[in-house]
């Protein structure tokens, strides 16, 4: 089982640090943390699409907030 995380913030000016700190207890490798800087209108986001292609049955995905 691999552990992954997805972070989305609306703009590049917003900070992902709050979400990264919340993910610390899960010890997710940095290469498994995917982040998009886009509005939340849909899931047509580059990092999200890459993440969905990586996930396999049994993997753990943590999402703090979308």
WOFEN-V296386 format. One record per residue. N is the residue number from 1. SS is DSSP state (@ for helix, = for strand, . for the rest). OMEGA is omega in whole degrees, -180 to 180 (NA if undefined). BURIAL is # if it has 16 or more other C-alpha atoms within 10 Angstrom, else .. Layout:
n=(N N)
ss=(SS SS)
omega=(OMEGA OMEGA)
burial=(BURIAL BURIAL)
This chain:
n=(1 2 3 4 5 6 7 8 9 10 11 12 13 14 15 16 17 18 19 20 21 22 23 24 25 26 27 28 29 30 31 32 33 34 35 36 37 38 39 40 41 42 43 44 45 46 47 48 49 50 51 52 53 54 55 56 57 58 59 60 61 62 63 64 65 66)
ss=(. . = = = = = = = . . . . . . . @ @ @ @ @ @ @ @ @ @ . . . @ @ @ = = = = = . . . . . . . . @ @ @ @ @ @ @ @ @ . . . . . = = = = . . .)
omega=(175 178 -180 176 176 180 174 172 -173 -177 178 179 178 -174 179 -175 -180 -180 178 178 180 -179 -176 -178 -178 178 179 179 -178 -180 179 177 -178 -175 174 175 -177 177 -177 -174 178 -179 175 -177 -174 -177 179 180 176 -180 -179 179 -179 -174 176 177 179 177 179 177 178 176 -179 177 179 NA)
burial=(. . # # # # # # # . . . . . . . . . # # . . # . . . . # . . . . # # # # # # . . . . . . # . # # . . # . . . . . . . . . # . . . . .)
